[in-house]
């Protein structure tokens, strides 16, 4: 296996830097948004695809990260680069505390509980006017620095670093334990592991990266409002994971690029745009029910890397 195969799924990101030659602020904005949603999809995939905890409130956790970073920058005077990790930690901690009572639930019951949590967070952001400024949102948020092009490259660097960390979590002994948790709670208990502890840990990790994505959104747009973090965002993130392939990091990347870039590419057809997007998604699920890059293919690729390092044939 050569170096190209070893890093093949990172080639999925190549179309985004290629926009450097478009010389268009709009193209830069679309590419930056795609990177943020790639990170969001990867974080949701760790929770839903690898661990089997279907979350319908991931968009609200994304919002917590955005508001935490915006408030740290505008009210506390912190720079964007310092606010980013702090926002991730804040989203992780707050999200974990509000989700903690639901960790004894399984399957669809956990999903419905996270839907309720997402709505609670959205309503709080909308009505806590003294802190969040309510529907008016927060303006004048410091950006990462430079123009749209510089912001894109900075976002790309942060996204790649986060994807590497998520990859290391997914393809480790701990990641294997999470997959076992997804398949059978009793199997995990028989191995002497605590399902509750594993769920708590993966929740903290997933929410941290969702918070980072939210902070990136705040510091690349300069403005946030509660409407950007409604339930439809959670559905969009989940769709990216399912279309790309549950449990597959390359799949999450493909799903995010497809669902962010495709509607923009189809803008010339006007009112038929979203109909076409829906039709493509329907056909994708119909003919590729395990996703465009299934988990089995992703695991085979990673095991090939291990075989290369250890000299296996």
N, C-alpha and C positions, 0 to 999 in steps of 0.2 A: 504494500500500500504506500503510495507516494504522498508527498506533502499536500498535493491538491486535494486528494481524497480525505486527508486528515482534517483539513479545514474547510471542506466543501460547503457545509451549511452556512458558514459565514459569508460565502459568495452571494447569499440571498440579499445581503445588505448593499451590494455593489450598485444597484440602480439608484440608490439614494444619493451617494456622493457624486454620481454622474450628473446630477442636477446642477452641479457647480458651473457647468457650461451653458445652462439655460439662461443665465443672466436675468433672472426674474425673481423679485421678492416673493411673489405668489408661490413659485415652485419651491423656494427655500422653505416657506411656511408649511407647505404640504409635507415636504420631506421631514421637517422637524417634528410635526405632529405625528407622522408615521413612526418615528423613533420612540416618541413618548408612549404610543400605544403598543409598540413592540414590547417595551419594558412592562407595561400594564398586563398585556396578554401573558408574558412569561411568568409574572408573579401570580396571576390567576391560575395558570396552568400548574404551577407547583402545588397550589391548594386543591384545585378541582381535578386536574388530570392525573397527578401523581398520587395524591393522598385520598382522592375520592370524596372530598368535602365540597359539594356544589354550593358556591356562594353567589347569591343574587344581590349582594350589597357591596360588591367590590368598587363600584363607582363612587360610593359614599366615602370609602376609605381613601380613595384617590383624592376626593374633595378635602378630607381632613389634612392630608399632606400639603395640598395647595394652600389652604387657609393658614395652617401652622407656619409655613414658610413666608407667606405674605405678611402675616402679623409680626413675625420675628424681624422681618426686614423693615417694615414701615413704622412699627411701634417701638421696637427695641433697637433699631439702628444697625442690625447685623447685616453683613454683606451676603450676597446670594450664595457664595461658595460655602460659607459657614452655616447658613440657614438650611441648606439642602440636607445634610445628614441629621441635623436636629429635627427637621420636619419629618423625615423618615422615622426617627425614633418616636416622635410624638404620635404620629399616625399608628405606628405599631402598638404602642402602649394603650392609647385610648381605644383603638379598635379591638384590641385583645380584651380589655376590661368590659366593654359592652357586649362582646360576643361570648365571653366566658360562660355565662349561664346556659348557653345553647350547646356546649360541647358534649353533653350527654345524649344529644339527639343524633339521629342517623338519617341518611337518605333524604327523601323529600322534605322531611320535617325540619332538618337543619337548613335546607334551602329556603323554606318559607320563613323560618326564624330570621335568617340573614336579610331576607327581603324586608321584614319589619324593621330590623336594625337600620338598614339603609334609609328607609323612609323617616325614621326618627332623627337620624343625623341630618338629612336634607332639611327637614322642618326646623331643626335647631339652627342650622346655618341661615335659613330664611328669616327666622323670627328673632334671633338674638341680635337685635339691631345695634345695641351698645358695643358689641364686640366685633361683629361681622359686617355691620352696615346694611344688613338685610338684603333686599332685592337690588339695592344700588351697587353692591359689590365693593371691592377694594381696588383702588386705582393707584397709579404711580408706583407700581412694584418695581424695584430695581431689576434690570435684566442681567444676564450672565456677562455681557460685555461685547462691544463691537456691533457690527451690523447683522443683518439676517444670516449672511454667510458664516460669520464668526460664531454666532449662536448655534447654527447647525453643527459645526465641527465640535464645539464644546459639548453639545447634547449627544453627539455620536460617541465621543470619548467616554462620557458618563454611562451611556447605555451599554457600550461594549464591556466596561468594567463590571456593571451589574449583571449582565448576561453571563459573564465568566463565573461570577460567584454563584449564580443560580445553577449553572451547568455543574459546578463542583458539588453542590448540594444534591442535585438530582441523581448524579452518577457516582454515588458513594455508598458505603454500607448503610449510612443513614437513609439515603434515597431508596435503597432496597427495602428497608424497614417500612418506609412510607407506602411503598407499593404493596407490601404485605398487609398493611393496615387497610388499604383500599379494598383488598380482596376478602379479608376475613379478620374481624376484631379478635375472635377467639384464638386464631392462630398466633396472633401477636402475644396474647396473654400466656399461651402455652410456651412461648419462647422466653418468658420472664420479663417481657416489656410491657409498659403501661400505655394503652391506647390513649388515655386522657392526656398523659404527658406528651406523647408524640403529636397529638392534635394541637396542644397548646404551643409547642415549639414551632410547628410548621405555620401556624396562624401568625405568630410573631414575625417570622421570616418573610412570609408572603406579604403581610401588611406593611412591613418596612419598605420593601421595594415598590409597593403601590404608593406609599407616601412619597418616596423619591420621585416617582413619575408625576405625582401631583405638584410637587415643588418645582419640577422642571416646567410644567405647564404654566405655573404662576410666573416664573422667571424668564419665560420665553415670550409670553404674551403681554406682560405688564398689567394685566387686569383680570380679575376673576369675579364670578357671581354664582349664586347657588344653582341657577338653571344649567350650569355646565356639569353638574354632578347628580343629575336626577337618575331615576331608575333605568331610563333608556340607555345610559352609559354602561350600566352593569350588564344589560342584555347584549350590547355591542361587544363588550369585552368577552363575555361567555361565548358569543358567536364566533369570535376570532379563534378561541381555543378549540371549539368543536370542529370548525371548518378545517383548521390546520392539522388537528390530530391530538386527542386527549393524551397527556403524558409525554408529548414530544416537544422539545424546545425548538427545533427547526420548524415544526408545525405551527407553533405560536408566532414565530417570525413571519411565516408565509401568510397566516391568517390575518395578522395585523396589517401587513402591506396590502393585501388584497382588499380588505374592507375599508381602508383609508384611501388608498390610491385609486381603486376602481371607480367610485362615484365621481372623482375629479376628472378622470380620463374620459368618462362618459358625459360630461357636461354639455358637449355640443349637441347631443340628441334631446336636450331640454326635458320636457315632461315625462319622457319615456325612460329617463335615467334610472330612477329608483326601481321601476318595474323590471328593467334589465338586470340590475344588481340582484334583486330578489330572485329572479329566474335563474341566474347563474349560481347563486347560493343553493337554491333548491336542487338543481341538477348536480351540483357538487356533492351534497349530502346523499342524493339518491344513488349516484354511481360510485362515490368514494365514502361510504358510511364511517370508515375509521379515520377519515381525514386525508388531506392532501399529502402529508408526510406522517404516516402512522407511528405510534410508539415503537412497534417492533422494528421498523426500519431505522429509527433513531438509535435504539439500543444496539442494533447490529453494527451501526457505524461506530459507536463508542467502543464496543468490544473489539472492533478492528484496530482502534488506536491502542488499546491495551496489548493486543497481540503483537503490534509493531514494536512497542517498547520492551516487551518481555521476550521477543525473539520467537514467538509462536509461529507455526506454519499453518 
